[in-house]
Each structure stands twice: as C-alpha cells, then as structure tokens.
Amino acid sequence: MGIKAVLFDLDDTLLWDERSVQEAFRATCEEASRVTGVDPVKLEEAVRREARALYESYETFPFTKMIGINPFEGLWANFTSGEQEEFRKLEALAPGYRTASWTRGLLALGIDDPELGYRLGELFPAERRSRPIVYEETFEVLDSLKGRYQLLLLTNGSPDLQKEKLAGVPELVPYFDHIIISGEFGRGKPNPAIFEHAVSLLGIKPEEGLMVGDKLTTDIMGSNAIGMRSLWINRHEITRTDEIIPVHEIRSLRDIQDIIDSIA
C-alpha cells in the first residue's frame, strides 16, 4: 500500500532546536564569564544539571513528561496557553524556575549572586528566541513533498512555545495541512491516541502514513504502536538498542523520497 501522508516531528527534525539551545547557553554563559570570570563551559554544565533537578522536583513534572516539555524549554517558555490546570501552575513557576536554575548553577561554582542569576535567567530566553535555526534541507524536502502527499506536523510541547517556534520561521506553517501540538491535544507522543487523532484528521489508514522523527522513544515508538511506518532520522549516527526498532532509518531528510518510492 502506498504512502498518502507524511507526518513530521518539529524539534530536531525540521528545526535544529538542539543547536539553538546550545548557542543560547553559550551566549548566556559567556556573559556570565565576562562579569565574573567563571568558566562558561562549566557553568553550562552546572545550570543544565540544576535546571533538570529542579524541574523534576515540581509537582508538574509528570504532566510535563507526558506532554513532552523538557527542562530547557522550561527555561524560556511562558506557558501562557493550554487548557489544563497544570499550564497555569507552570506559568506561575516559570519566572522563579529560570532565576533559580541560573542562581544554583552559579552557586555550584562558588558564585553566590542571585541578582546575576536573575539577569542570566532573563537573558537566556532572549538569546534562544533570537535563534530560530532550520536544517539546510528542510524547505527543499518540504517543497518536493507538498502537493504530492498530505503533510502533518505532530509536535510535543507547550502550545505557546511550539507556536512561538513556528512563528520564528513563518515560511514553515503553510506546508502543513494539519498541525497537532501535544499540549493542545492533552497527550503527547508516544501515546497512541495522538497518532490515531492524526490519522483521523488525514482520513487515512495507519499504513498509508509515514512518521518522520528523531526520537525513538516518542516518534518511533508511537507510530509503531498503531501500525504506521516509522522513519527515524539519525543525523548523529547514534547506535540504538533493539528495544525500539524503526521501520526505516535515514541520515538526512533528503532520503525520505527514496523510502517512499521503495514502499510504493
């Protein structure tokens, strides 16, 4: 049976979110180094560690894990939308979380300066927002697929943050017939329900869709669960275990058409 629709993950599949975050950390930590002389690499490591531990200590953590919102998105998200009550809790927590993560990171390196922690906590979101980075092949591949297949964007995350990422690259949205954000749907990948919702919107059978994503534990596991072909984009040549097995594996988005042709 041929492919009628291609479903795409957003972060680190179409948008190079990992690089955006790394560059924002680098810029923020270099500012801290300018002020205090602290090693920027060690500060980034400390802040990442402290942010993760703090994030996982909140009562909202099970919800953020289910929706698919990671600790470093929490460092620049405002959580101003989303119907669930947990989003209101996250909205209230976010400013303090930003400040505490950077303050604790500094303190781990012997610098007790809450005022600087606050400044860095506000600088990081600005640095991240200034870096909407897209993979070089993203638009080339979407151009080749648009009009020949239905295209659907299926992304985990907070509604306001994912929409802000898309607003940073406004050329991206018109390619998609449908956009599903886990925070709006109420459950995130790999929950089969969000994939079944996507199939329903597209009006296809699961085997007529192809899910393209970079995460085995969300994109691949979820699409496999409903019998949809999964295509793992493994840009970093990660060695996987046999716990989650993608149907197809590629190194670049440019390889998608070859996979579709082989299915047909």
Residue pairs with C-beta under 8 A, 6 or more apart in sequence:
1 205
1 207
1 208
2 208
2 263
2 264
3 149
3 208
3 209
3 210
3 229
3 260
3 263
3 264
4 149
4 150
4 202
4 204
4 208
4 209
5 149
5 150
5 151
5 152
5 202
5 204
5 208
5 209
5 210
6 145
6 149
6 150
6 151
6 152
6 209
6 210
6 212
6 256
6 260
7 151
7 152
7 153
7 154
7 198
7 209
7 210
7 211
7 212
7 223
7 228
8 14
8 151
8 152
8 153
8 154
8 176
8 212
8 213
9 154
9 155
9 189
9 211
9 212
9 213
9 214
9 215
9 218
9 219
10 17
10 153
10 155
10 157
10 162
10 165
10 166
11 17
11 155
11 156
11 157
11 165
11 214
12 18
12 214
12 215
13 212
13 213
13 214
13 219
13 233
13 253
14 134
14 135
14 138
14 142
14 153
14 172
14 253
15 132
15 133
15 134
15 135
15 138
15 165
15 169
15 172
16 133
16 134
16 135
17 133
17 165
19 131
19 133
20 128
20 131
20 132
20 133
21 72
21 128
23 127
23 131
23 133
24 76
24 124
24 127
24 128
24 131
25 44
25 47
25 48
25 124
26 40
26 44
27 123
27 127
28 102
28 120
28 123
28 124
28 127
29 38
29 40
29 41
29 43
29 44
29 47
30 40
31 120
31 123
32 38
32 40
32 43
32 106
32 116
32 120
33 39
33 40
33 43
35 116
36 106
36 111
36 113
36 116
38 106
38 109
38 111
39 109
42 109
43 105
43 106
43 109
46 104
46 105
46 106
46 108
46 109
47 101
47 102
47 104
47 105
48 71
48 72
48 105
49 105
49 108
50 100
50 101
50 104
50 105
50 108
51 71
51 72
51 74
51 75
51 97
51 101
51 105
52 71
54 71
54 97
54 100
54 101
54 104
55 61
55 64
55 71
55 74
55 97
56 71
58 93
58 97
59 89
60 86
60 89
60 90
60 93
63 84
63 86
64 70
64 74
64 86
64 90
66 187
66 188
66 191
67 156
67 157
67 158
67 182
67 183
67 187
67 188
68 156
68 157
68 182
68 188
68 189
68 218
69 77
69 156
69 157
69 158
69 161
69 183
73 157
73 158
73 161
74 90
74 94
74 97
75 97
75 98
75 101
75 121
75 124
75 125
75 128
76 98
76 124
76 125
76 128
76 129
76 161
77 90
77 94
77 158
77 160
77 161
78 91
78 94
78 160
78 161
79 87
79 88
79 90
79 91
79 94
79 158
79 160
79 161
80 91
80 160
81 87
81 158
81 159
81 160
81 163
81 183
82 158
82 159
82 160
82 183
82 184
83 184
84 183
84 186
87 158
87 183
90 158
95 121
98 121
98 122
98 124
98 125
99 114
99 117
99 118
99 121
100 117
100 121
101 121
102 116
102 117
102 118
102 120
102 121
102 124
103 113
103 114
103 116
103 117
103 118
103 121
104 117
105 117
106 112
106 113
106 116
106 117
106 120
129 164
129 168
132 165
132 168
132 169
134 169
134 172
135 253
137 252
137 253
137 254
138 172
138 253
139 171
140 254
141 253
141 254
141 256
141 257
142 151
142 172
142 175
144 257
145 151
145 256
145 257
146 175
149 260
150 177
150 178
150 202
150 204
151 175
151 176
151 177
152 176
152 177
152 178
152 179
152 180
152 198
152 201
152 202
153 176
153 178
153 179
153 180
154 180
154 189
154 194
154 195
154 198
154 211
154 219
155 162
155 179
155 180
155 181
155 182
156 181
156 182
156 188
156 189
156 218
157 181
157 182
157 183
157 188
158 183
159 181
159 183
159 184
162 181
162 183
163 181
166 172
166 173
166 179
173 179
177 202
178 198
178 201
178 202
180 194
180 197
180 198
180 201
182 188
182 189
182 194
185 193
185 194
185 197
187 193
187 194
188 194
188 218
189 195
189 213
189 215
189 218
189 219
189 221
189 222
190 217
190 218
190 219
190 220
190 221
190 222
190 225
191 222
192 222
192 225
192 226
194 222
195 206
195 211
195 222
195 223
195 225
195 226
195 228
196 226
198 209
199 205
199 206
199 209
199 226
199 228
202 209
206 226
206 227
206 228
207 227
207 228
207 229
209 223
209 228
209 229
210 228
210 229
210 230
210 231
210 256
210 259
210 260
210 263
211 219
211 220
211 222
211 223
211 228
211 229
211 230
211 231
212 219
212 231
212 233
212 253
212 256
213 219
213 220
213 223
213 230
213 231
213 232
213 233
214 232
214 233
214 234
214 235
216 232
216 240
216 244
216 246
217 244
219 230
219 232
220 230
220 232
220 244
220 245
220 246
221 244
223 229
223 230
224 230
224 244
224 245
224 246
224 247
229 247
229 248
229 263
230 246
230 247
230 248
231 246
231 247
231 248
231 249
231 250
231 256
231 259
232 240
232 246
232 248
232 249
232 250
233 250
233 251
233 252
233 253
234 240
234 249
234 250
234 251
235 251
235 252
237 251
248 259
250 256
250 259
